[in-house]
């Protein structure tokens, strides 16, 4: 944090900026039954929201009480074969504290729906649309939950682990179509080789690719 004056320096010395771990502990103290113990790995602090239905309340508390005024990213993980299947990850940032905090929650395949956090951070709008488009997770209360990359009516979710790498043939008359990509020997596919990692790259085999 840049200190612009002697007064700022004095305030900083007498009121130290809390660390991400301290902020996480404060948030957990507010929601003791909803949050796991904070974990830290390589300086990154993570809290797990134990009840996915309460993610909106926890996010609102993180912003209003602790100053996490930015949602940097929202992503989803497909834990295919496990239950719950989905993990949804929220990357928060506080400008005032210069601190990052990660929130995670898990979601069953049967439900596949979460409350939208657009009321807390407007930037969640497109993040949630992408998670819906690519993974099929719905966000209840989103103002405009439409596909953002694939076209309307596309029946699949391309980032799910059971979606084939080559894609699926799709016929939507007067809208669009897809065919499976020819991965075997294709110019943009890496292949096993004895020549090391450089020789595995597509451009090593096709300089014009």
C-alpha positions in Angstrom: 0.0 0.0 0.0 1.4 3.4 -0.9 1.4 5.9 1.9 1.0 9.5 0.6 1.5 11.5 3.7 2.8 11.6 7.3 -0.8 11.2 8.5 -1.2 8.1 6.4 2.0 6.7 7.7 0.9 7.3 11.3 -2.5 5.7 10.7 -0.7 2.7 9.1 1.7 2.3 12.1 -1.0 2.5 14.7 -3.7 0.6 12.7 -1.8 -2.0 10.7 -3.4 -3.3 7.6 -4.9 -6.8 8.4 -3.4 -9.8 6.6 -5.6 -12.0 4.4 -5.5 -14.7 7.1 -6.7 -12.2 9.7 -9.5 -11.0 7.3 -10.5 -14.7 6.7 -10.7 -15.3 10.4 -12.9 -12.2 10.9 -15.2 -13.4 8.2 -15.4 -16.9 9.7 -16.2 -15.3 13.1 -19.2 -13.7 11.4 -20.3 -16.9 9.8 -19.0 -19.6 12.2 -21.4 -22.3 11.0 -21.0 -21.6 7.3 -17.3 -21.4 6.8 -14.4 -23.9 7.2 -11.2 -23.1 9.0 -9.1 -20.9 6.6 -6.3 -22.7 4.8 -3.1 -21.0 3.4 -0.9 -22.3 0.6 1.9 -20.2 -0.8 0.5 -17.1 0.7 -3.0 -17.7 -0.7 -5.9 -18.0 1.8 -9.0 -20.0 1.1 -12.3 -20.4 2.9 -14.9 -23.0 2.0 -18.5 -22.1 2.3 -20.1 -25.3 3.7 -23.7 -24.5 2.5 -23.7 -23.4 -1.1 -27.1 -21.8 -0.7 -25.5 -19.2 1.6 -22.8 -18.0 -0.8 -24.6 -14.8 -1.4 -24.8 -13.9 2.3 -21.1 -14.7 2.8 -20.0 -12.7 -0.2 -22.2 -9.7 1.0 -20.5 -9.9 4.4 -17.1 -10.1 2.8 -17.8 -6.9 0.9 -19.8 -4.9 3.5 -17.8 -5.8 6.6 -14.3 -6.4 5.4 -14.0 -4.3 2.3 -13.6 -7.0 -0.4 -14.9 -4.6 -3.1 -13.7 -6.5 -6.2 -14.6 -9.9 -7.6 -11.5 -10.7 -9.7 -12.7 -14.0 -11.0 -15.3 -16.7 -10.7 -14.4 -20.2 -12.0 -15.8 -23.7 -11.8 -14.2 -27.1 -11.5 -15.6 -30.4 -12.7 -14.8 -33.2 -10.1 -16.2 -35.9 -12.4 -16.7 -39.1 -10.4 -16.9 -37.3 -7.1 -19.9 -36.1 -5.2 -20.5 -33.2 -5.0 -19.4 -32.8 -8.7 -18.9 -29.1 -8.9 -16.6 -26.7 -7.1 -17.2 -23.0 -7.7 -14.4 -20.6 -6.8 -14.6 -16.9 -6.1 -11.4 -14.7 -6.1 -11.9 -11.6 -4.0 -9.8 -8.5 -3.6 -9.8 -5.6 -1.2 -8.4 -2.4 -2.6 -8.2 -0.8 0.9 -6.3 -3.7 2.4 -4.4 -4.8 -0.6 -5.5 -8.4 0.2 -6.8 -11.4 -1.8 -9.2 -14.0 -0.4 -10.5 -17.1 -2.1 -14.0 -18.5 -1.4 -15.0 -22.0 -2.5 -18.2 -23.9 -2.4 -19.4 -27.3 -3.6 -22.5 -28.2 -5.6 -24.1 -31.4 -6.4 -24.8 -32.4 -10.0 -28.5 -32.9 -9.2 -29.0 -29.3 -8.1 -26.4 -27.5 -10.2 -27.7 -24.1 -9.1 -26.4 -21.3 -6.9 -27.6 -17.9 -5.9 -26.1 -15.2 -8.1 -23.7 -12.8 -6.5 -24.4 -10.0 -9.1 -26.2 -8.0 -6.3 -22.8 -7.9 -4.5 -20.5 -7.4 -7.5 -21.9 -6.4 -10.9 -18.8 -7.9 -12.6 -20.2 -11.3 -11.6 -22.6 -11.0 -14.5 -20.3 -12.2 -17.3 -18.4 -14.6 -15.0 -21.6 -16.4 -14.0 -22.7 -16.5 -17.7 -19.5 -18.2 -18.7 -19.8 -20.8 -15.9 -23.3 -21.5 -17.0 -22.3 -21.7 -20.7 -19.2 -23.9 -20.3 -20.2 -26.0 -17.3 -24.0 -25.9 -17.0 -24.1 -24.4 -13.6 -27.1 -22.1 -13.2 -27.2 -18.9 -11.1 -30.6 -18.1 -9.5 -31.4 -14.4 -9.6 -29.0 -13.6 -12.4 -30.4 -10.7 -14.4 -29.6 -12.2 -17.9 -28.4 -15.8 -17.7 -27.7 -16.5 -21.4 -24.9 -18.3 -23.1 -21.9 -16.0 -23.7 -19.6 -18.1 -25.9 -21.7 -20.9 -27.4 -24.9 -20.1 -29.4 -28.4 -20.3 -27.9 -29.8 -23.8 -28.2 -26.4 -25.5 -28.1 -27.1 -28.7 -26.1 -23.7 -29.3 -24.5 -21.3 -27.8 -21.9 -17.8 -27.9 -23.4 -15.7 -27.7 -20.2 -17.2 -30.7 -18.5 -14.8 -33.6 -18.3 -17.2 -35.9 -20.0 -17.2 -33.7 -23.1 -14.8 -35.2 -25.7 -11.7 -33.2 -26.6 -12.6 -33.5 -30.3 -16.1 -32.0 -29.6 -19.5 -33.5 -30.6 -21.3 -33.3 -34.0 -24.2 -30.9 -33.6 -26.9 -30.0 -36.1 -29.1 -27.0 -35.5 -30.9 -26.1 -38.7 -30.6 -22.4 -39.7 -28.5 -21.7 -36.6 -25.1 -23.5 -36.6 -23.4 -26.9 -36.9 -20.3 -28.5 -35.5 -18.2 -31.5 -36.5 -15.7 -33.5 -34.5 -12.2 -32.1 -34.7 -9.7 -34.3 -36.5 -7.2 -34.6 -33.5 -5.1 -37.5 -34.7 -2.1 -36.0 -36.5 -3.7 -32.5 -36.5 -1.3 -29.5 -36.7 -2.4 -28.1 -33.3 -2.1 -31.3 -31.2 1.0 -32.3 -29.3 2.3 -35.8 -29.7 4.7 -38.1 -27.7 8.2 -37.8 -29.0 11.8 -38.6 -28.0 13.0 -35.1 -28.9 12.0 -33.3 -25.7 9.2 -30.9 -25.0 10.2 -28.4 -27.8 9.7 -31.1 -30.5 6.3 -32.0 -29.1 4.9 -28.5 -29.9 2.7 -28.2 -33.0 4.8 -25.4 -34.5 7.9 -27.7 -34.5 6.1 -29.9 -36.9 4.3 -27.3 -38.9 6.0 -23.8 -38.8 3.0 -22.2 -40.6 0.6 -23.4 -37.9 
